[in-house]
Amino acid sequence: MVASSVLGFPRIGGNREVKKAVEAYWGRRRCRKTSWTSLKERGVDLIPSGDFSLYDHVLDHSAAFNVIPKRYSGHSLSALDVYFAMGRGRQADGVDVPACEMKKWFDSNYHFVVPEFSDETDFKLNFNKALEEYNEAKALGIVTRPVVLGPVSFLTLGKAAKEAKPAAARDLKAAGVESVQVDEPVLAYSELVPVSPKIVLATYYGRLASNLTFVANSRFAALKPTTQVLSLGVVSGRNIWKADLDAGIALGQRPSLSSAHCQQKDWFSFALEKAEEVAVLAATSLALRTQGSSALAANKASIAKRREFERTSDDAVRKRIRSARAKFNKKQITEAEYEEFIKKEIEYVVRFQERIGLDLLVHGEPERNDMVQYFGEQFQGFVFTQNGWVQSYGSRYVRPPIIVSDVSRPGPVTVKWSSYAQSVTSKPMKGMLTGPVTILNWSFPRADISRELQCMQLALALRDEVIDLEKAGIKAVQVDEPALREGLPLRKADWDEYLKWALPSFKLSTAGVTDNLQTHSHFCYSDFDDIFPSIQALDADVISIEASKSDMKLLTTFKQYGYSNQIGPGVYDIHSPRVPGEQEIKDRIAAMLEILPEDLLVINPETEASLVNLVNAARWARQTNA
C-alpha cells in the first residue's frame, strides 16, 4: 500500500493560537488536537507528533536532555521559567540572566536557540516530549509518528559536542511506537537503530551529495529524500504555490512534505491544502488511482490557468489585485486622522532621541507593520494573506508577501515620512529601507522566473527610493539585508552562483546617489565570518551586525579581515525584553575597542530603556579614549 506522510506541520495554529499560548501559557492541547485532527480529516496516513513547540523545537530538545547552562540554575525558577529565560532572557524577581544565542535555521528565516554544551553538561532525559505527545494523540484515537531532532544535527548546531544518550528512543519503543521520524538536516548516524523503533531519516533542505553512499549503507526503515523504503518530498512546504500533481506523480510513489516553516485564491496552497495534495498523490497510485482522478483534473486546470497568467500578466491585472487589497485593508479612521497620528508619533521619537543625545536619528517607522510586508504593500506585483503566518522565532510571526508578477515602484514609499522627521530636527535623519535580497528571501517568490531576476526588479524599485530620499535632503540611508546570509545555498559549492546576483542587487539598490549620502546596512543572527569578504564587497559606509548573543565572537572576524568603513556591532539583544545595564554595555564597547579603531565604531540603539544606558556608555567610551 502506498502511504502518504508529512514531515511536520505548522506549529502556530490557524490563527496564531500558539502565539497566544506562549504569552498566556494556555491552549497547547487544543492546538495540537486541531493539527492532528485536520491532517487526519484530509487523508494523511502518517501524522507527525512531537513537532509542537511553545517557543522553539531546538530549545525543547535542550530542555528535554538537560542541556541547560549553569547560569540558569540556582534561582528557584520553575522548569518553564528556565525554558523561557533561555529563549528570551529574564530580568525579574532578583534574577538577571541573558538569553541564549540565536541563529538562523539553515537557509530559512526561522531562528533557533543555540544549544550550549560544556564540561559540566550532564546529559539526561528530563522529560520525553515525543512520547508525551504520542500518547496524547493516541488518547484522541489518532496514531501518530513522533518527530525528534537527530543527535548529529543537535550537537552540530550547538556550541560544543558531547555524546547523546538513546533513553528517549527506548521509551518510545516500549510504548508501542512503530516508527520515529528523526530530523537530520545536518545528516546522519546509526547508533540509535538497535534500541529504537523503525527510524525514518529526514534530510530536508538540501541534497545528500557526498553523503548518499553513507546513508544508503546505514540501517534506516525509510529515508526522506536508500534502498529500504524511499520517501520522496514531492510537495514543497517552502512555498505557497499549488503543487503540480502530474509532475509529482512522475517523481515517485510515496509523497510527503515538510511544512513546519511555511504557513486562497485558487493558485495558492498552504499547510492544509498541501496535506490534501499529499493524500491525493498517494491515492493516485495503483488500485487507488481513480480515487484521485477528479482532484487531479481540477489541479491540472488550476495549474494551466496559473501558467497562462504568468505568461500574460499585465498592469490591469496588478491594479485589480491592489484595488482588492486596498478595500480589504480600509481603515476605520480618516486618512487625515491617521496622518496626524503618525506625525505625533514621529515627533515624539525624534524629541526623545534629541533629549538623550543621539548623533544620527531615525523616525521610528510608526507607519509600518513588517519590514518586508510594508514595502510589498507599496510596490506593484505583490499580494498578501490574512492568516498565512510563518514563525520567525518564539512568539514572533510574519505574513510573507507573495510575488505574483513583475515588481515596480509606482511612487515614493518612505520619502514623505522621512522628510517630515527631518523637518522637525536639525540633526541628520536616516532613511530606513529593506534591501532587495531580504525582501525576496522573506517573501514567497514567483516560480516561473528566476530569483535573480526578481531580486534585480526589487533593487531597481529601491534604487528609485534611495535617489528620491537624497533629493529630499536625507543625509543617510540604511538598506537592511538581514537575510543575505540565510539565502546562501547549504553547500558551499553553490555559493558563488547565489552571491554573483545577491551582491550586485544590493549595490544596484544604493547606486545613483552622490558620495554625500552615507549608506548603511544591517545584518543579524547568522555566522558571517565565512562570507565577510562578500559583506565588504557591498561597500556600505556603515554596517551593523548582531554580536551580543554570540559572545562577541564576530569581533575576531573583524580582526581577521579588517574593515575600512564604519562598523556597528550590536551591544545588546533586541529580541529579549531584558535591559542590559550601563556597565554591561561599557564592557562590550571596551571589548570592541580592543579590535576596532575608535573612529570606525558606531553604537547602534533600539529601545528607550536601553537607549539611555547605551548613550551613557558611548559617552564614557569617547571620554576614555579621547
C-alpha positions as CSV (number, residue, x, y, z in Angstrom):
1,M,0.0,0.0,0.0
2,V,1.3,3.5,-0.9
3,A,1.1,5.7,2.2
4,S,1.1,9.5,2.5
5,S,3.0,11.4,5.1
6,V,4.1,14.8,6.2
7,L,7.4,15.7,7.9
8,G,6.0,18.4,10.1
9,F,3.1,20.7,10.4
10,P,2.9,24.5,11.2
11,R,3.1,24.8,15.0
12,I,1.4,28.1,15.2
13,G,-2.3,27.2,14.7
14,G,-4.6,28.6,12.0
15,N,-4.9,32.0,13.7
16,R,-1.7,32.1,15.6
17,E,-3.2,30.3,18.6
18,V,0.3,29.2,19.7
19,K,1.4,32.9,19.9
20,K,-1.4,33.4,22.4
21,A,-0.5,30.2,24.2
22,V,3.1,31.3,24.6
23,E,2.1,34.6,26.0
24,A,-0.6,33.2,28.4
25,Y,0.6,29.6,28.9
26,W,-2.6,28.1,27.7
27,G,-4.1,26.5,24.6
28,R,-1.4,23.9,24.0
29,R,-3.5,20.8,23.9
30,R,-6.2,22.4,21.8
31,C,-3.7,23.5,19.1
32,R,-2.2,20.0,18.9
33,K,-5.6,18.4,18.7
34,T,-6.6,20.7,15.9
35,S,-3.5,20.0,13.9
36,W,-3.7,16.2,14.3
37,T,-7.4,16.1,13.5
38,S,-7.0,18.4,10.5
39,L,-4.4,16.1,9.0
40,K,-6.5,13.0,9.6
41,E,-9.5,14.6,8.0
42,R,-7.5,15.4,4.9
43,G,-6.4,11.8,4.4
44,V,-2.8,11.9,5.6
45,D,-1.7,8.4,6.8
46,L,1.4,9.2,8.8
47,I,0.7,12.1,11.0
48,P,3.6,13.7,12.9
49,S,3.6,14.4,16.7
50,G,6.2,15.9,18.9
51,D,6.8,18.8,16.5
52,F,4.7,21.2,18.5
53,S,6.6,23.9,20.5
54,L,5.8,26.7,22.8
55,Y,8.9,28.6,21.6
56,D,11.5,26.7,19.6
57,H,11.9,22.9,18.9
58,V,15.7,23.1,19.4
59,L,15.2,24.8,22.8
60,D,12.7,22.0,23.6
61,H,15.4,19.4,22.9
62,S,17.9,21.3,25.1
63,A,15.4,21.3,28.0
64,A,14.5,17.7,27.5
65,F,18.1,16.5,27.5
66,N,19.2,18.8,30.3
67,V,21.4,21.0,28.1
68,I,20.8,23.9,30.4
69,P,23.7,26.4,31.0
70,K,24.7,26.8,34.6
71,R,23.7,30.5,34.7
72,Y,20.0,29.5,34.7
73,S,20.3,27.3,37.8
74,G,20.1,28.3,41.5
75,H,17.4,30.9,41.0
76,S,14.5,28.7,42.3
77,L,12.8,29.1,38.8
78,S,10.3,26.6,37.6
79,A,11.3,24.4,34.6
80,L,9.0,26.6,32.4
81,D,10.6,29.8,33.6
82,V,14.0,28.4,33.0
83,Y,12.9,27.4,29.5
84,F,11.7,30.9,28.6
85,A,14.7,32.5,30.3
86,M,16.9,30.5,27.9
87,G,14.8,31.7,25.0
88,R,14.2,35.4,26.0
89,G,16.3,36.2,29.0
90,R,14.9,37.1,32.4
91,Q,15.1,40.3,34.4
92,A,12.6,40.0,37.3
93,D,12.4,39.0,41.0
94,G,16.1,39.4,41.5
95,V,17.1,37.2,38.6
96,D,19.0,38.8,35.7
97,V,20.2,36.4,33.1
98,P,20.6,37.0,29.3
99,A,19.1,34.7,26.7
100,C,21.0,32.0,24.9
101,E,22.4,32.8,21.5
102,M,20.0,32.7,18.5
103,K,20.8,31.7,14.9
104,K,19.0,31.1,11.6
105,W,17.8,27.6,11.0
106,F,19.8,26.6,7.9
107,D,18.7,28.7,4.9
108,S,15.4,29.9,6.4
109,N,14.3,32.9,8.3
110,Y,13.4,30.8,11.3
111,H,15.6,31.5,14.4
112,F,16.5,28.7,16.8
113,V,18.0,28.9,20.3
114,V,21.6,27.6,20.1
115,P,22.4,24.7,22.5
116,E,25.3,25.4,24.9
117,F,27.5,22.5,25.8
118,S,30.3,22.5,28.4
119,D,32.3,20.0,30.5
120,E,29.5,20.5,33.1
121,T,26.7,19.4,30.8
122,D,25.0,16.4,32.3
123,F,23.0,14.7,29.5
124,K,19.9,13.1,30.9
125,L,16.3,12.8,29.9
126,N,14.3,15.3,32.0
127,F,11.1,14.5,30.0
128,N,10.2,12.7,26.9
129,K,8.3,15.2,24.8
130,A,7.9,12.9,21.8
131,L,6.4,10.1,24.0
132,E,4.1,12.5,25.8
133,E,2.6,13.9,22.6
134,Y,2.4,10.5,21.0
135,N,0.3,9.3,24.0
136,E,-1.8,12.5,23.9
137,A,-2.7,11.9,20.3
138,K,-3.3,8.2,20.9
139,A,-5.9,9.1,23.6
140,L,-7.7,11.1,20.9
141,G,-7.8,8.0,18.7
142,I,-5.0,9.2,16.4
143,V,-1.9,7.1,15.9
144,T,1.0,9.4,15.1
145,R,4.6,9.1,14.1
146,P,6.8,11.0,16.7
147,V,9.3,13.6,15.3
148,V,12.6,14.2,17.1
149,L,15.6,16.3,16.3
150,G,18.5,14.0,15.5
151,P,21.6,14.0,17.7
152,V,24.1,14.8,15.0
153,S,22.2,17.9,14.0
154,F,21.6,18.9,17.6
155,L,25.3,18.6,18.5
156,T,26.4,20.2,15.3
157,L,24.1,23.2,15.8
158,G,25.4,23.7,19.3
159,K,28.5,25.4,20.7
160,A,30.3,22.1,21.6
161,A,29.8,18.4,21.3
162,K,29.1,15.5,23.6
163,E,27.6,12.1,23.0
164,A,23.9,11.9,23.4
165,K,22.0,9.0,25.1
166,P,19.3,6.9,23.5
167,A,16.9,6.8,26.5
168,A,14.1,8.6,24.7
169,A,14.2,6.1,21.8
170,R,14.0,3.2,24.2
171,D,10.9,4.7,25.9
172,L,9.2,5.3,22.6
173,K,9.7,1.6,21.5
174,A,8.4,0.3,24.9
175,A,5.3,2.5,24.4
176,G,4.5,0.7,21.1
177,V,5.6,3.4,18.7
178,E,6.1,1.7,15.3
179,S,8.3,4.3,13.7
180,V,10.0,7.6,14.6
181,Q,10.9,10.4,12.2
182,V,14.4,11.6,13.0
183,D,15.2,15.0,11.5
184,E,18.8,15.2,10.5
185,P,19.2,18.1,8.1
186,V,22.9,18.0,9.0
187,L,23.0,14.2,8.4
188,A,23.4,11.1,9.7
189,Y,24.1,8.3,12.2
190,S,23.1,4.8,13.1
191,E,23.7,4.2,16.8
192,L,20.0,4.6,17.7
193,V,18.8,1.9,15.4
194,P,19.2,-1.2,17.6
195,V,17.3,0.4,20.6
196,S,14.6,2.4,18.9
197,P,11.5,1.9,16.8
198,K,12.0,2.0,13.0
199,I,13.8,5.2,12.1
200,V,12.6,7.4,9.2
201,L,15.6,9.6,8.4
202,A,14.5,13.1,7.1
203,T,17.2,15.0,5.3
204,Y,15.3,18.0,4.0
205,Y,16.6,21.4,2.8
206,G,19.4,20.1,0.6
207,R,20.7,17.3,-1.5
208,L,22.7,14.4,0.0
209,A,25.5,14.6,-2.5
210,S,28.7,13.0,-0.9
211,N,26.6,11.6,2.0
212,L,24.4,9.4,-0.3
213,T,26.6,6.3,0.0
214,F,26.9,6.6,3.7
215,V,23.2,6.9,4.2
216,A,22.4,4.1,1.8
217,N,24.6,1.7,3.8
218,S,23.1,2.7,7.1
219,R,20.2,0.9,8.7
220,F,17.1,3.1,8.4
221,A,13.5,2.0,7.8
222,A,12.9,4.9,5.4
223,L,14.9,7.8,4.2
224,K,13.4,11.2,3.4
225,P,14.7,12.0,0.3
226,T,18.0,4.3,0.2
227,T,17.2,1.5,-0.8
228,Q,14.9,0.3,2.1
229,V,11.9,2.5,1.7
230,L,12.3,5.8,-0.1
231,S,10.0,8.7,0.8
232,L,10.2,11.5,-1.8
233,G,9.4,15.0,-0.9
234,V,7.3,15.9,-3.9
235,V,5.2,18.7,-2.4
236,S,7.2,21.7,-1.3
237,G,6.5,23.1,2.1
238,R,8.6,26.1,1.5
239,N,6.4,28.0,-1.0
240,I,2.7,28.7,-1.3
241,W,2.1,27.6,-4.8
242,K,-0.3,24.8,-5.5
243,A,1.7,21.6,-6.4
244,D,1.6,20.3,-10.0
245,L,0.3,16.8,-9.1
246,D,1.1,15.4,-12.6
247,A,4.7,16.3,-12.0
248,G,4.6,14.9,-8.5
249,I,3.3,11.5,-9.8
250,A,6.2,11.4,-12.2
251,L,8.7,11.7,-9.3
252,G,7.7,8.9,-7.1
253,Q,5.1,6.8,-5.2
254,R,5.5,7.8,-1.6
255,P,4.6,11.5,-1.4
256,S,5.5,13.7,1.6
257,L,6.1,17.3,2.5
258,S,7.6,19.4,5.2
259,S,5.6,22.5,6.1
260,A,6.6,23.3,9.7
261,H,8.2,26.5,8.4
262,C,5.7,27.6,5.8
263,Q,2.1,28.5,6.6
264,Q,-6.7,31.2,-1.4
265,K,-7.0,32.3,-4.4
266,D,-7.0,29.1,-6.4
267,W,-3.3,29.0,-7.2
268,F,-2.1,29.1,-3.6
269,S,-1.7,26.1,-1.3
270,F,-0.9,26.5,2.4
271,A,-0.4,23.8,5.1
272,L,-3.8,22.1,5.0
273,E,-4.1,22.3,1.2
274,K,-0.6,20.8,0.9
275,A,-1.6,17.9,3.2
276,E,-4.5,17.3,0.8
277,E,-2.2,17.3,-2.2
278,V,0.0,14.6,-0.5
279,A,-3.1,12.5,0.2
280,V,-4.3,12.9,-3.4
281,L,-0.9,11.9,-4.8
282,A,-0.9,8.7,-2.6
283,A,-4.4,7.9,-3.8
284,T,-3.4,8.1,-7.4
285,S,-1.1,5.1,-7.2
286,L,-2.0,1.5,-8.2
287,A,-5.6,0.5,-7.4
288,L,-6.4,3.8,-5.8
289,R,-5.6,5.8,-9.0
290,T,-9.3,6.5,-9.9
291,Q,-10.0,7.8,-6.4
292,G,-7.8,10.9,-7.1
293,S,-8.7,11.4,-10.7
294,S,-11.2,14.2,-10.1
295,A,-8.7,16.1,-7.9
296,L,-6.0,15.6,-10.5
297,A,-8.2,17.1,-13.2
298,A,-9.0,20.1,-11.1
299,N,-5.4,20.6,-10.2
300,K,-4.4,20.3,-13.9
301,A,-6.9,23.0,-14.8
302,S,-5.7,25.3,-12.0
303,I,-2.0,24.9,-12.9
304,A,-2.9,25.7,-16.6
305,K,-4.6,28.9,-15.6
306,R,-1.7,30.0,-13.4
307,R,0.8,29.3,-16.2
308,E,-1.4,31.5,-18.5
309,F,-1.4,34.3,-16.0
310,E,2.4,34.1,-15.6
311,R,2.8,34.4,-19.4
312,T,0.3,37.3,-19.9
313,S,0.2,39.3,-16.6
314,D,-0.2,43.0,-17.2
315,D,-0.8,46.2,-15.4
316,A,-4.5,45.9,-15.4
317,V,-4.3,42.6,-13.5
318,R,-1.9,44.0,-11.0
319,K,-4.2,47.1,-10.5
320,R,-7.2,44.8,-9.8
321,I,-5.1,42.9,-7.2
322,R,-4.0,46.1,-5.5
323,S,-7.6,47.5,-5.5
324,A,-8.9,44.4,-3.8
325,R,-6.2,44.6,-1.2
326,A,-6.9,48.3,-0.5
327,K,-10.6,47.5,0.1
328,F,-9.7,44.8,2.5
329,N,-7.3,47.0,4.4
330,K,-9.6,50.0,4.6
331,K,-9.1,52.0,7.9
332,Q,-11.6,52.9,10.4
333,I,-10.2,56.4,10.7
334,T,-9.9,59.0,8.1
335,E,-6.6,59.5,6.2
336,A,-6.1,62.9,7.8
337,E,-6.6,61.5,11.3
338,Y,-4.2,58.7,10.5
339,E,-1.5,61.1,9.2
340,E,-1.8,63.3,12.2
341,F,-1.3,60.3,14.5
342,I,1.8,59.3,12.5
343,K,3.2,62.8,12.7
344,K,2.8,62.9,16.5
345,E,4.5,59.5,16.9
346,I,7.4,60.6,14.7
347,E,7.9,63.9,16.6
348,Y,7.8,62.0,19.9
349,V,10.6,59.6,18.7
350,V,12.7,62.5,17.3
351,R,12.4,64.6,20.5
352,F,13.4,61.6,22.7
353,Q,16.5,60.9,20.6
354,E,17.5,64.5,20.7
355,R,17.0,64.6,24.5
356,I,19.2,61.6,25.2
357,G,21.9,62.8,22.8
358,L,22.0,60.5,19.8
359,D,24.0,61.7,16.8
360,L,22.2,60.2,13.9
361,L,18.4,59.9,14.3
362,V,15.7,57.6,12.8
363,H,12.0,58.4,12.5
364,G,10.8,55.3,14.4
365,E,8.7,53.9,11.5
366,P,5.3,54.1,13.2
367,E,3.6,53.9,9.7
368,R,5.0,50.4,9.1
369,N,3.8,46.9,10.0
370,D,6.5,44.4,9.0
371,M,9.8,45.4,7.4
372,V,9.0,43.4,4.2
373,Q,5.2,43.4,4.1
374,Y,5.2,47.2,4.2
375,F,7.3,47.6,1.1
376,G,5.4,44.8,-0.6
377,E,2.2,46.8,0.0
378,Q,3.7,49.8,-1.6
379,F,5.2,48.0,-4.7
380,Q,3.3,46.6,-7.6
381,G,3.5,42.8,-8.1
382,F,2.6,41.6,-4.6
383,V,-0.4,40.1,-2.9
384,F,-1.0,39.2,0.7
385,T,-2.8,36.7,3.0
386,Q,-4.9,37.2,6.2
387,N,-3.7,34.1,8.1
388,G,-0.6,33.0,6.2
389,W,1.5,33.3,9.3
390,V,5.1,31.9,9.5
391,Q,7.0,31.6,12.7
392,S,10.2,33.6,12.8
393,Y,11.2,32.9,16.4
394,G,9.3,32.3,19.7
395,S,6.1,34.3,19.6
396,R,7.2,36.4,16.6
397,Y,5.2,35.7,13.4
398,V,5.2,37.3,10.0
399,R,3.0,37.0,6.9
400,P,5.4,36.8,3.9
401,P,4.1,38.7,0.9
402,I,3.6,36.7,-2.3
403,I,5.3,37.9,-5.5
404,V,2.8,37.2,-8.4
405,S,4.0,39.4,-11.2
406,D,6.7,41.9,-12.2
407,V,7.8,44.2,-9.3
408,S,7.9,48.0,-9.7
409,R,7.6,51.2,-7.5
410,P,4.6,53.3,-8.6
411,G,5.8,56.2,-6.5
412,P,7.8,57.2,-3.4
413,V,7.3,55.0,-0.4
414,T,9.2,56.4,2.6
415,V,10.2,59.9,1.4
416,K,7.1,61.6,2.9
417,W,7.7,60.5,6.5
418,S,11.5,60.6,6.4
419,S,11.2,64.2,5.1
420,Y,8.8,65.1,7.8
421,A,11.1,63.7,10.5
422,Q,14.0,65.7,9.1
423,S,11.9,68.9,9.2
424,V,11.4,68.7,12.9
425,T,15.1,68.4,13.8
426,S,18.4,70.0,12.9
427,K,20.3,66.6,13.5
428,P,20.7,64.3,10.5
429,M,17.9,61.9,9.8
430,K,18.5,58.4,8.4
431,G,16.1,56.9,5.9
432,M,15.2,53.2,6.5
433,L,14.7,50.7,3.7
434,T,14.6,46.9,3.5
435,G,17.1,45.5,1.0
436,P,16.2,43.6,-2.2
437,V,17.7,40.3,-1.1
438,T,15.9,40.4,2.2
439,I,12.5,41.3,0.6
440,L,13.0,38.4,-1.8
441,N,14.1,35.8,0.8
442,W,11.3,36.8,3.2
443,S,8.6,36.7,0.5
444,F,7.2,33.7,-1.4
445,P,8.8,34.3,-4.8
446,R,7.4,33.5,-8.2
447,A,8.1,30.1,-9.6
448,D,8.1,31.0,-13.3
449,I,11.1,33.3,-13.3
450,S,14.5,33.2,-11.6
451,R,15.1,34.6,-8.1
452,E,17.9,36.7,-9.7
453,L,15.5,38.5,-12.0
454,Q,13.0,39.1,-9.2
455,C,15.8,40.5,-7.0
456,M,17.0,42.9,-9.7
457,Q,13.4,44.2,-10.1
458,L,13.3,44.9,-6.4
459,A,16.7,46.5,-6.5
460,L,15.6,48.9,-9.2
461,A,12.5,49.9,-7.3
462,L,14.6,50.5,-4.1
463,R,17.2,52.5,-6.2
464,D,14.5,54.9,-7.2
465,E,13.5,55.3,-3.5
466,V,17.1,55.9,-2.4
467,I,17.6,58.6,-5.1
468,D,14.4,60.3,-4.0
469,L,15.4,60.3,-0.3
470,E,18.7,62.0,-1.2
471,K,16.8,64.6,-3.3
472,A,14.5,65.2,-0.3
473,G,17.5,66.2,1.9
474,I,18.1,62.9,3.8
475,K,21.8,62.5,4.6
476,A,22.0,58.8,5.4
477,V,20.0,55.8,4.1
478,Q,20.1,52.3,5.7
479,V,19.3,49.4,3.4
480,D,18.9,46.4,5.7
481,E,20.0,43.0,4.4
482,P,19.5,40.6,7.4
483,A,18.6,37.8,5.1
484,L,21.7,38.0,3.0
485,R,23.5,35.1,4.8
486,E,20.4,32.8,5.1
487,G,19.9,32.9,1.4
488,L,23.1,31.1,0.8
489,P,22.7,27.5,-0.5
490,L,23.5,24.9,2.0
491,R,26.5,23.6,0.1
492,K,29.5,25.9,-0.4
493,A,29.9,24.7,-4.0
494,D,26.7,26.5,-4.8
495,W,27.5,29.8,-3.0
496,D,29.1,31.7,-5.9
497,E,26.0,31.2,-8.1
498,Y,23.9,33.0,-5.4
499,L,26.4,35.7,-4.5
500,K,27.0,36.7,-8.1
501,W,23.5,38.2,-8.2
502,A,22.8,38.9,-4.5
503,L,25.7,41.3,-4.0
504,P,25.1,43.3,-7.2
505,S,21.4,43.6,-6.3
506,F,22.3,45.4,-3.1
507,K,24.8,47.6,-4.9
508,L,22.3,48.4,-7.6
509,S,19.7,49.5,-4.9
510,T,22.2,52.0,-3.4
511,A,23.6,53.3,-6.8
512,G,22.6,56.5,-8.4
513,V,23.4,58.8,-5.5
514,T,26.2,61.2,-4.7
515,D,29.1,60.5,-2.4
516,N,27.5,62.8,0.1
517,L,24.8,60.3,1.0
518,Q,26.0,57.9,3.8
519,T,24.9,54.3,3.1
520,H,24.2,51.8,5.9
521,S,23.2,48.2,6.1
522,H,22.2,45.8,8.8
523,F,22.8,42.0,9.2
524,C,21.7,39.8,12.1
525,Y,21.7,36.4,13.7
526,S,24.0,34.4,11.4
527,D,27.6,33.3,11.1
528,F,29.1,36.0,8.9
529,D,32.7,35.0,9.2
530,D,32.5,32.8,6.1
531,I,31.0,35.5,3.9
532,F,32.6,38.6,5.4
533,P,34.5,39.3,2.2
534,S,31.2,39.5,0.5
535,I,29.9,41.9,3.1
536,Q,33.0,44.0,2.5
537,A,32.2,44.0,-1.2
538,L,28.8,45.6,-0.6
539,D,30.9,48.8,0.2
540,A,28.3,50.2,2.6
541,D,29.7,53.2,4.5
542,V,28.4,51.7,7.8
543,I,27.4,48.2,8.6
544,S,25.7,46.9,11.8
545,I,25.8,43.3,12.7
546,E,24.3,41.4,15.7
547,A,27.0,40.5,18.1
548,S,25.5,40.5,21.6
549,K,24.1,36.9,21.6
550,S,27.2,35.3,20.1
551,D,29.7,36.1,22.8
552,M,31.1,38.9,20.7
553,K,32.9,36.2,18.6
554,L,32.2,38.3,15.5
555,L,34.9,40.7,16.6
556,T,37.5,38.0,15.7
557,T,36.1,38.2,12.2
558,F,36.7,41.9,12.0
559,K,40.3,41.3,13.3
560,Q,40.9,38.7,10.7
561,Y,39.6,40.5,7.7
562,G,39.6,44.2,8.7
563,Y,37.1,46.7,7.5
564,S,37.9,50.2,6.3
565,N,34.4,51.6,6.8
566,Q,32.4,52.1,10.0
567,I,31.1,49.1,11.9
568,G,28.3,48.9,14.5
569,P,28.4,45.5,16.3
570,G,25.2,45.0,18.4
571,V,25.8,45.5,22.1
572,Y,22.5,44.0,23.3
573,D,19.8,41.6,22.3
574,I,16.8,43.4,20.8
575,H,14.8,40.2,20.7
576,S,14.7,39.9,24.5
577,P,12.8,42.1,27.0
578,R,15.8,42.1,29.2
579,V,17.5,45.6,29.5
580,P,21.3,45.4,29.8
581,G,22.9,47.6,32.4
582,E,25.2,50.5,31.6
583,Q,28.3,48.6,32.8
584,E,27.4,45.6,30.7
585,I,27.3,47.8,27.6
586,K,30.6,49.5,28.6
587,D,32.2,46.1,28.9
588,R,31.0,45.2,25.4
589,I,32.2,48.5,24.0
590,A,35.6,48.1,25.6
591,A,35.9,44.6,24.0
592,M,35.1,46.1,20.7
593,L,37.7,48.9,21.0
594,E,40.4,46.4,21.6
595,I,39.9,45.3,18.0
596,L,38.1,48.2,16.2
597,P,39.6,51.7,15.8
598,E,37.5,54.3,17.7
599,D,36.7,56.3,14.6
600,L,35.1,53.2,12.9
601,L,32.9,52.1,15.8
602,V,29.2,53.1,15.7
603,I,27.0,52.2,18.6
604,N,23.5,51.2,17.5
605,P,20.5,51.7,19.8
606,E,16.9,50.3,19.8
607,T,14.5,50.6,22.8
608,E,14.1,53.5,25.1
609,A,15.3,51.9,28.3
610,S,18.4,50.5,26.6
611,L,19.0,53.7,24.7
612,V,19.7,55.7,27.8
613,N,22.3,53.2,29.0
614,L,23.8,52.9,25.6
615,V,24.2,56.7,25.1
616,N,25.8,57.0,28.5
617,A,28.2,54.1,27.7
618,A,29.1,55.7,24.4
619,R,29.9,59.0,26.1
620,W,32.1,57.1,28.5
621,A,33.9,55.4,25.6
622,R,34.6,58.8,24.0
623,Q,35.9,60.3,27.2
624,T,38.0,57.2,28.0
625,N,39.6,57.1,24.5
626,A,39.9,60.8,24.0
